[in-house]
Amino acid sequence: MRANLIAAIAAIIAVQAYYLIWETGMTIRTTRGLDNSADRGTRRLMWILMVTAFGGAWFPVVFGPGLWLNLGEWLTWVGILMMISGIIFRRYAIGVLGEFFTATVQIRKDHQIIKNGPYRFIRHPSYLGILILALGNGIALANWISFLLCLALPIAGIILRIRVEEKVLAQHFGEQYQNYKKNTWRILPYIY
């Protein structure tokens, strides 16, 4: 195996592992002992879809169909940088929410609508971070089948999760949330 290929595989696996370990810890910290009934199983679904996307995307790479370029070439490194950017952006968005962030859909005591940082423009920037990570993962694997898996599965989970989350927020905040929705995008400005 070429050194560049080994380095690329190691980098992709390291970024995936970092994300999954960090996400696991964050989930445990923010959900322990809380009522998660409003979540409607979307946290579990997101986990299943992300792990399936991350793991399943390796099969086309290993078995060869759908290659764009060889794994380890320039496109792989662009994808790895996007993966890292997605994680950084997700962590930033979660940090802006602070105490109001939980890994499950729920309303915390004294909950507020946060409108600073990325929340001035989009309502769910942490999910945008996941999409950037997933897009980067698909690009890093330099395989169009992997690319589709890495995007389609997380997108499906995120769309469902946003519907559940926005329903809970609208019920809790009423007109205040409706006004916030009028001035922001769900996840991608001018698109969704």
Secondary structure, 3 states (H helix, E strand, C coil): CCHHHHHHHHHHHHHHHHHHHHHHHHHHHHHCCCCCHHHCCHHHHHHHHHHHHHHHCHHHHHHCCCECCCCCCHHHHHHHHHHHHHHHHHHHHHHHHHHHCCCCCCCCCCCCCCCCHHHHCECCHHHHHHHHHHHHHHHHCCEHHHHHHHHHHHHHHHHHHHHHHHHHHHHHHCHHHHHHHHCCECCCCCCC
